[in-house]
Amino acid sequence: MVTNQASAPTRLTRMPDKAVDDLAALHDLLDEVLLGHVAVVLDGHPVAFPTAVARDGERLLVHGSTGSSWLRALSGGAPASVTVTAMDAVVVARSGFESSFHYRSAVLFGRFAALDGGEKERTLDVLVDRILPGRSGELRRPTKRELAATLILALPIAEWSLKVSRRWPDDLPEDVDGPAWAGVVPLRGGYGAPVPAPDLRAGVAVPPSVRALSD
Amino acid sequence: MVTNQASAPTRLTRMPDKAVDDLAALHDLLDEVLLGHVAVVLDGHPVAFPTAVARDGERLLVHGSTGSSWLRALSGGAPASVTVTAMDAVVVARSGFESSFHYRSAVLFGRFAALDGGEKERTLDVLVDRILPGRSGELRRPTKRELAATLILALPIAEWSLKVSRRWPDDLPEDVDGPAWAGVVPLRGGYGAPVPAPDLRAGVAVPPSVRALSD
């Protein structure tokens, strides 16, 4: 994931995966991981659709084209859930059985509602700035036509679960005495250097929002 | 995602998101992205569960504890799908409306079946080596108890869709003539330095499988 941070080894435990009932930890995960998977039943099949998610206070925003059938199903009030997952590290144990990952994963349940009017335009800025902080201030305002072609949906952050795994390998004593190595390998994400579009006018500098990504 | 590669700018197009009917491209994505989201209806709700996925020829493997309720639902033949998504770059356009991502996303549909016996032990190696190539050869064999506590499920790679977006910003002519920058910012993933477990015996070296991650 783009914004994963490696778990600090000092925070590791021997505890198994655990459910966490901590709203601040949920907010942190939602504010860190941009990609969510929205599960919904479409044509009788459960399907998870990948999409950018943005927290707006106590609700989660998604957006897309009015032509998208799964977004239209959501705006019609279909029961849905959103899973947001950070993969933080590979846990290398002394057996395949004890090998695992450090991860954080949240599932939010409920029904989305479409936003409109001034709220729609404001939350579009929230989404734009979630993907690229500060970008909405560098751009012209959206046109009426663009707003009309965009669906913005909000899900209340009310019913949710959060699972966190951040432990050392918990190997059998005979494996600890054996020849195999054990530890964790952090997973990292980041941004590469910006690549200008072929039709970029001469003299248009890389803006602060884009420069900040690689800082 | 761990194994994302930046899109090569030379491969960019002006084409909109497109469905791709290319089995080799599907295999490439499944072999590159470790994290999948399995969508299933559980207790009446559509939910997407994050899990490591491994391709074994023309089927996709997932695994976990026999105590996992969603894996048990899958092994009971519940209709399911698996979404595997690579986020490759942020597309920075001259309007919020044209801003987007380079991504590749596959959805596989069908029903999982539990594997057993010799096939179960062989595919467990496939999963272990998918997460850490070569690791199964560095470890002792799984015990009967460990095998009994593990579910391995396979989904045929038969019904699927693949969507790829890899385009330059497609801005309005008046925006191209305006002051805003446009381009793409690649998203990168990788591994940090291995951290040994606190109970690692002195003299046990980092194995080739782990060393290879950061090479």
Interface residues (C-beta under 8 A of the other chain):
Chain A: M1 V2 A6 P9 L34 L35 H37 V38 A39 V40 V41 G44 H45 P46 V47 A48 F49 P50 A52 P79 A80 S81 T83 T85 M87 A89 V90 V92 R94 S95 G96 F97 S99 F101 Y103 S105 V107 F109 L124 D125 L127 V128 I131 L132 R135 S136 E138 L139 R140 P142 T143 E146 A149 T150 W168 P169 D171 D175 V176 D177 G178 P179 A180 W181 A182 G183 V184 V185 P186 L187 R188 G189 G190 Y191 G192 A193 P194 V195 P196 A197 P198 D199 L200 R201 V204 A205 V206 P207 V210 L213 S214
Chain B: M1 V2 A6 P9 L34 L35 H37 V38 A39 V40 V41 G44 H45 P46 V47 A48 F49 P50 A52 P79 A80 S81 T83 T85 M87 A89 V90 V92 R94 S95 G96 F97 S99 F101 Y103 S105 V107 F109 L124 D125 L127 V128 I131 L132 R135 S136 E138 L139 R140 P142 T143 E146 A149 T150 W168 P169 D171 D175 V176 D177 G178 P179 A180 W181 A182 G183 V184 V185 P186 L187 R188 G189 G190 Y191 G192 A193 P194 V195 P196 A197 P198 D199 L200 R201 V204 A205 V206 P207 V210 L213 S214
